């Protein structure tokens, strides 16, 4: 009976994961409603694939030290910036730090050209003493593939309302 409950819970979880990237907040729908990029800037998609249930914390996402949103499991942010060098990382989460743990961040640095789109994926690695968040640049093919299962979470670019 216990294994049946676990199996049922897992099935429900898979259903929600499959639905996460669809609907008005799914990547395909949001991408169609985003405003055009400025002629002097580029776009950065920052995303966090589904993490382990036990690692579902929500640290702030920083672009060059400025908060642009949060790293929520199964979601993405859209950030437009002028052409230039950018460092993408996560900051400490106060609740997590208060419990004695800590987040170590491995940032990604990208060079964003005018009209270019960049993709940064967050990956969480758990150890006994800390959680390490790696910021990993992805190519367009892998980035867009990954984003199709995720939901829009914010950033400094807002899609038009339907």
Secondary structure by P-SEA (a helix, b strand, c coil): caaaaaaaaaaaaaaaaaacccccccaaaaaaaccccccccbbbbbbbcccccccbbbbbbbcccccccccccccbbbbbbcbbbbbbbccccaaaaaacbbbbbbbbbbbbcccbbbbbbbbbbbcccbbbbbbbbbcaaaaaaaaccbbbcccccccccc
